[in-house]
Amino acid sequence: MSRFIIDFAAIRLSDVGVVGGKNASLGEMTVALTDKGIRVPPGFATTAEAFWTFLDVNGIRSSLAALMQQLDRNSFSNLAETGAAARKLILRAVLPEELKIAITEAYRQLGKGGALPVAVRSSATAEDMPEASFAGQHESYLNICGEEAVLQAVQRCFASLYTDRAIKYREDKGFEHSKIALSAGIQLMVQTNKGCSGVGFTLEPESGFRDVILLSGIWGLGENIVQGKVMPDEFYLFKPTLKAGKEAILQKKLGDKAWTLCLDDTPGAAEPVMNKPTAEQDRRRYVLTDPEILTLGRWALEIEEHYRCPMDIEWAKDGVTGELFLLQARPETVHAGKTVQTQWQYVLKEKGPVLVKGEAIGEKLTTGTARLLASPQEAGRLQEGDIVVTTNTSPDWDPVLKKVAAIITDSGGRTSHAAIVARELGVPAIVGATGATTVIRDGMPVTVSCCEGKTGYVYAGVLSYEQKEVSLSDITMPESTEAALIISDPDQAFRLSFLPNDGVGLLRMEFIITHAIGIHPMALVHFDQLKDEREKAAIEALTGLYADKKHFFIEKLSQGIATIAAAFYPKDVIVRMSDFKTNEYAQLLGGKDFEPLEENPMLGFRGASRYYNPLYREGFGLECAAVRRVREDMGLTNVKVMIPFCRTVAEGKKVLSVMAAYGLSRADGLEVYVMAEIPSNVLEAEAFAEIFDGFSIGSNDLTQLTLGLDRDSALVADLFSEEDPAPKKMIAMMIQAARKAGVRIGLCGQAPSDFPDFAAFLVKEGINSISFNPDALIRGIANICQAEKVGAAPPAF
């Protein structure tokens, strides 16, 4: 159009020096990805030459340079006054006539003669480079309508090159102020105030796991999600099965979305936008449908493949037309280019009172003094190493947060400003910790724990903990014996996948049922039969999004299993079907109406005996439906299943028949294992091998049933030992029988990591795999490797 204006359709990524990273990326997507179905709102950008001409015509370039020379680079004590003076210089200047004409003509063409509302965004000429994102450092102005308003917004964008946070950011990154120009992007507004918007990452932002996409979304304009003012909906997708056309949504988490930021059309309104409470029906539904989630996921894949690096995107849905758009795409800067060579492991050695909990950002643990701050202006109260506690943060907080040991916010999600900054700084954060600023007192010593999964906890007091660095690059895996993991918590899966491993030898689904579902499956099948009205109300509240309450159980269980299966894909993940005892099932919501009272639940109605019994068969059907959804609909065929506590071969046949009736059949390629934890499994191993694909020795139950003792009884606990000759003989017999039958056999337990001699015994007998708890895996691998050196295991088959 002119030397001052370029249309998005004429901009490529190579034009970063002309229009900045943000506008260059918008142009790149417009030109290169439109034919992939990706929609980018049309617009144009002012050039770096326009900015330099503006400064020179007004004669303020040298004045700005002089102001930056006066900056206190030690304590930045005069940062606020320096930034204010720089912005004042720019705002008092006058746009050159040629630039005004170019902008107004381009604006008219964009609106096809009409004064359509636009967004005016800032884009620095060094912006969105891999070494510096500049995200959130400069200002954007929404719903700008009319030629004069657009010109004013452009000038305000120019001035935002010298916000306090932008000046400090350039200082931290080593950019020379006088060499950075500001390009303004003028783009047609998407009516997100009547729709929804959000952000996304083409990796898992905590661990850096590369095979997932995380999308977050809220109602209305996107500023609420960045500033962490609301808890957004979150959606995880698995890239390999998304590419294969499967239902690749691993997780869906409903956020509170308590506020909706929308445009304020009131005549004479002081601000162009306003926050209003979100309607209850909108809070209780997802902002995106499954097809929309999958569409955005596919767009994210296309963008990542085009840019050849993990990406951070912004998306929006027009509430009038229902169309989806991408508003931005920039390289992800925290994990990009990194390889995991070491892991820091943190373990609390004691527990204290939990003050608040929320979303854990990072995987670290720290202690310190809580410092309650209402705004960045209170930064003078903050000491190096303090833990800042506040309602939420914005880019204005960036200079303040450089000195904190941890961040705690009342609101916000994984893609909020506080979460993003915490990852960049490498400090733990807990966001969405409702009530933090009320419960935590200023000056209180606290412990911030983000090492216990996706939920972070703030404990009262300074608790003792253990911290150790594990080098992953020096670990050699065993040659003949597989080393797998025992996992219960899906929130730990992506982080644990970086440990050296041969998959998951035991996925305990009980944790998922307890923590993600909390309801007895039969209470969902027969909801109307429940007698306790309070429990009925609690179940109703949890399942409100589901017309059929059974689908709540199926979806939540399948999402938990799928998350772990995806983290270790394509390695095997062996899912043990539920093995609660009757007293444990009864603790679930609605459970007491469906569970019999037993004198000895450990030896009673548990495991396989439940699956074909009318008292639980329909509940088992929901478990089968969840596994079937993971394998068939979601495409995670690395999932195998395992049947616990199967007393007889006849019982095993009944279970397999029920599974087939519910759509899980070995004829469809599904492998079904059985736990070897009862002496009858050992004595009848050959017959069990005829109907199952393999065994997994449950050494705890096998030991207690061989020795005839209750390991939970303090009176006889000292007699419990897997190294006792009797259980060792049973284990040896089991391994020999499995090898003779030509089926795989593994063992799940603590002993091979605690006792090198026990690991050597298993290796000598020819065990195929040993599964360890995560904290014992490295030690267990070392024990296996040592055992293989001493005496090679029998050849694999």
C-alpha angles and dihedrals in degrees: 000000000000141000087273101046135049126181116232088240089064097046126096132183090261088068094075090117090054104042105009130249098288095053093039089056092049089052093046092053092045093052103034107030107036090091087058089064095258113143121213119178109246121250148127138244137223113235133238087249089060090055095047091046090051091053094045097046088054093041095230103121094094092043091056091048090051091052091052090050089058093055115122100236095185105058099358087228092157097042095112095049092043092052092045091051092049093049091047090055091054097043092051092052125091127241111243113254093238090055092047091052092048093050095046093048092049090047091052091050091048091053092040089237096319128103097246121178115260140183115237111204134182122238121182117211092238092042127132095010114149092253095048129022099188084201112167095001097112135044133266127195122207135205094014110173128185134030098268092047091051092051091050092049091051091053091048088052089053089052092050089069082083102048110139091249093049092051091050092045092054090048091052092048096044097243118153108237095216092057097055118090129190123232120192118217115208110198134171110260119250109218094241090144084075093035134027141277141189151148137260145196126209090219136040102276098212102049101017091238103171105206099070137071120213118204123185125190144181137177116268129000119001100239092091091061094049094047091045095237093139138028106248131211111261129209128186121198129189113229102209094053092039087058089049091055096250129139090271100177104125098178140009119192121186113222125202094243086191095172134042119205109212139162117277107222093176109130110254094011112171092221128034092225136044136193116229131177112269115244112257093240090055093048089055096052133065118257091226134043120229093257090052091049090052092047092053089045091055090047090051089052092051091049094048092048091048095049093036095222140075110286140210111212140185120211137181140190120215108231092207102047098023090229123146121226138182114228100180145000125190134164114271106244107190102065102014113124094003125127121199107244098152138020128207111218120200124193125182110227093196139017130228135185112305109236098182139338135206144139111334115226112198125355102262136110128215142165131214149115118311113233116193111210125179095194142353088265088075092061091116089075092058120099125200108275096020121139110239117219118191144141096257139320137235133189088278087073094059098098090047096051094057091085102043128106094209142354128228122184132181093223141019139080140239093292097046122118093255091053094048094048092046090056092048092050094042094234127130118255135184113205127184089032094156112216096011095133090050101043100038114070124215111263094018116143109237142171118227112203122190094156097088100076131277092328114080123204132206109206125194113249135010105300125196117247141171122238124188136166117229117201109214097182094067096052118107117200120228116266101220108014121064119228111210137171135251108219135177106160119071089198089068096047103092093048093046092050089074091064115095105266147142095227133278117317094183129021108184107209093192091084091055092048092049099043106029100031111019093182129106106246093227089056087062093045092049102024094150091060094062114118102194108082093196091055090047090054091049091051091047090054093051096046099040094120093057124081088195110043092206089068089062090063094043094049097045095045093045091050092052093048092043093052092057092041091052093048091059100030127174091018118092118274112192112204116202111212114236117302104179117145117234093259089052094047088051090062091065118093108279091007101120091064092060106034126085120224112250132188092215112021091175089070099028139070100351141118120359095002090068098051099071097029116105089232091068110005094106090049089053087051089062090052089051091048090053093051091045090052091051094050103036108026099031095036098231097140092162087084117106126177134227130202116219130211097006104172102188140019089241089056090050091054091051091052093049090050092052091047091053090050088056093049101265109117134160086221087071093059096268114141116216121198129188129217114245099212105120125069088238089063089058097043093047097035094127092055093045089051090059093064103029131057097225149334138251116197113226096204096187097057093036091053095049093045092047092049093038097233139122107240090202092061112097090205094066102019092108089064093059111103132143086206092064109117094242100058089039089057090049091051092048091050090049094051092047092049092050093049091048090051091048096238129126122260132190139170130227118201152094100257099081090059096041097044120040089194091059091051089049090051092053093046092049091051090053105250112179098214143001122205123208138189109255095254090053099042100093092047090046092051090052091051092050093048091050091049092050090052092053095048128356118240119242112277117278119249 
